[in-house]
Amino acid sequence: MFLEKNIDKILILRSLFNKMIKKLLKKAVPGLAGLALSLGGCAGDMKMKPFIGPSIDFQSVTQDYKIIKVPEKSRYVPIHPDDGYARESNNGPIPNDTVELPKLEEIRFLKGGIQTDIGDVRFDIYGDLSYRLEDTTESEWDNIHRRNYTNYPGTETRGVGAALTYYKAEYGDDIIPGIKAEVHLPVKDDFYLMLGAGYRKYNIDVIKGWDRWNALQRWKTEKLGEVEEKSIYFGIEILSGEKKNINLHLRGGANFNDIDAGEAEFKNNPTYFIGGGAAFRF
């Protein structure tokens, strides 16, 4: 009852919140650069150099995406070609239901960009690549929605010898590129505090197919939406090596996402992540 009466106010507040975050992130890179200049002192102490290097950097999002509306055309799967005995009148769109995606877990494995040293303060702006990991705790049968078109048409009942259509959602990209800007503030010796902001895009797909003979068979993959992810985070870093080109780091932060969902509808709340690992720079 409260939500129904205040839905307009809630939508207005959400819109204002998203605009505030967008403005904050637009100012993040010049803001971090200004912070580096002010903390580093005179611009005459500035040194710039390019870098590239491998990393083993694990990251996990602590809150998952949910799709609360999947368009009817994305929920329709025709009768399997080998099931010619099934009547077309028994088939139809799979009922809509909330669809959960697996956790977005990944390893950042390569980064490259420009390192700027301003006194003892370091400012980095770089691109990186991450590899999306498969969720080993999830089986192919998790988070799927089905519809029987043979012995119990219109239901999710499988039965003996039944054939069903199904759909589920997953991330559409195995390799996700991004861009980051970070300020590294010295605390003691080789120990630093890190402040950063990031931006990247990736797709969310719907997978459609058949559940026959106790096995899933994919038919088609369709793009359901595109996530535009903007992140802010903080962390710690320890440098090592003669040239201080090896670092160990730990970070945590929040993602603020815009989703181009087309006819779909997502539950779009901020997501939170933790990550860390080691990196080497040439």
N, C-alpha and C positions, 0 to 999 in steps of 0.2 A: 504494500500500500504506500509506504514512504517513497519507494523508488518510482512508482507510477506518478505520484503527485509532484515529484521533484526532478523528473527525467530531463526537462529542458535546462534546469539549473545545472544539473550534473554534466550535461553535454557542453554547456558554455564553459564551465570550470575546466573540463578536460581540454577543450580547444585552447583556452588561455594558457594552460599548463604546457601544452605542446608548443605553442608559440614562444613561450618563455625559454623552453629548452633549446629550440632552434636558434634563438638569438644568442643564448649562452654558448652554443657550440660554434656558431659563426665567428664568435670573438675568441674562441679557444686558442687557435694557432697564433694570431698576433698577440693575444694576451700572454701566452706562455713565452713567446719571444721577448715581449717587454719585461716579463718577470726575470728572464735570464739576463737581460741587459742590466736591469737595475741591481740585481744581486751580484752580477759579475764585475760590476764597476765600469771602468772606462772602456769604450769600444775599441781603443787602441790595443787592448789585450786579447782581441778576438782572433781566433784561428779557425779556419774552415777546411774540411777535407771530406772527400767522399768515402763511403765504406760499403762493404758487402760481406755477408758471411752466413754460415749455416747456424741453425739453432735447434734445440729440442725443448719446445715450450708448450706445455699442456695447458689447455683452457677448458673449463666446463661451465655452462650456464646453469644456474640453480633454479630457474623457473622456466617451464616449457611453454611453447605456443599451443593455443587451442583454436580450432576452427569450429565456429558454432553454426555456420551455414555453408553448405556446399551446393552450388547450382545444380538444378535437375539434370542438365545435359552432361554434367560431370559425374552424375550418379547412375547414368544409364549404360548398360552393357548388353549387347545383343545375345541371343541364345548361341551357345557354342556350336560351331559348324558340324560337329560330330553328334549333336543331339537333335537330329532332324525330327525325331518322334515327338519332341516337346511342342506344345501349342503356343503360338505367339501370344495368345490372350492370357497366358499364365505369366508372361514376362512383363517387366515395367521398371521404372526407376527404383533404385534402392532407397528406402526411407532415409530422410535426413536425420543426422544425429551429431552430437559433439565429437569431433575428431581430435585426438591428441597426437602430437608429434613426439618422437623420441628426443632425449636430451641432445643438445648440440654440443658435442665434445669433439675437440680438434687438437692438432699439433701444428704450431707454427714452425716451419722448417727452413725458411729463408727470408732474409731481410736485407735491404740495401737503401742507402740514401745519403744524406749530408749530416755530418757531425760538426757542430759549432762549439768551440771552447771559448768561454768568456771568463777569463780568470780561472777560478776553480769550478765554475758552473758549466754544465754541458747541456746544450740544446740539440735534440735530434729531430729530424723530420725524415720519414722513410716509408717505403712501401714494403709490404710483407705478403707472404703466401702461407696459407694454412691448409692442412689436409683434414677433412672431416672423417672422424672415426665412426665405424659401425657400432651401434649399441649392442654389446655382447649379451646384455641381460634381457634383450627383447627378441622374441622369435617372430617369424613371418606371420604367425597367427595372431599376434597382439594388435590391438587397436584397429581391427578391420570391421567393416560393416557389410552384411550379406543379405541376399534375397533369393529364396528358393523359387525355381521355375518348373519343378517337376512334380514330386509327390506331395509337397506342402507349399504350394505356390503362395507367394506374398509374405512368407514368414522366414525367420532365420533358422528354422529347424532343418537339420541336415539329413537325419534318417539314413537308411541303408540304400545305397545306389542313387542318392540324390545328386542333383547338380544345382549349383547356386552361382549367382554373380556376386562380385565383391568390389569394394573400393577402400583405399586407405591413403594416407598422406605421408610424404617424406621430403627431406631437403633435396633440392634439385641439383646442387653443386657439390662435387667432391673436393675441388680445389677452390678456395675462397680468397681472392685478393683484397687487400685493405691498405689504408694509409694511416699513419700515426704521427703525432707530434708530442714530444716529451721534454720536460725539464728535469735534470738530475742535479740535486742540491747536495753538496758535500756536508757530511755530519762529523765524521771522524775517520782519519786515515783513508781507507778505501771503501768506506761505508757511505752510501748515498740514499736520500729520499727521492722518490720519483713521482711526478705529476704528469698525467697524459690525457690525450683525447684522440679518438679514432673515428674512422668512417669507412663503411663498406656496404656492398649489396650482395644479396643471394636470393635464389628462387625457392619457392615451396611448390611441390608438384602433387598431383593426385594420381595414384596408381589404380588401374582398373583391370579386372580379369575374371577368371572363373575358379570356383572351388569344386573340383571334380575328382573322384576316386581318391579322396582324402589327401589331395595335394592342390596347391595354388598354382595357377597358370596365368602369367601376365598377358594382357591384351594390348593395353595402350597406356602411355604416360602423357599427362597434360599439365602444362603450367597453370597453377591455381592462383599464385600471387607472387609479388616481389617485395622483399623486405629491404628497406633502407635503414641501416643500423648506424646510430651515432652513439659513441661511448665516451664516458669520462671515468678515470680511474686513478688510483694512487698505489704506491708500493715501495719496496726497498730493493737495493741493489748492492752487491759486493763485487768489486773488481779484483782481478788477479792477473798474473803474468807480468813479464818485464815491461811490456808496452801497455799494460792495463787493458788488453784487448779481449780478455775473457771475463764474462760476468755471470753471476748467479743472481736470480731475481724472483721476487714474489709480488703479486699485485691483486687487487680486487676493485670492482667498480660496478657501474650500472650502464645498461643499454637503453636508449630511448628510440623507439622504432616507428617509422612510418611504413605502412603496408599498402601497396597498390594491389588491392584484392579483387578488382573487377566486380563480378557478380557474387563473389564469396564474401563471407563476413568472419572476421577474426576477433578473438578476445585479445585486445592490444594493450597490455600493461607493460610498464618498465620491467626489464629482466635484469638479473644480477649475475655476476660471474666472478670466479676466482681462477687464477692461473699462475704459472711460474715455470722456471726451468733454467737452462744455461744457453749462452750464445757466444760465438766467436766472431771477431771482426778482422778483415784484411784491410 
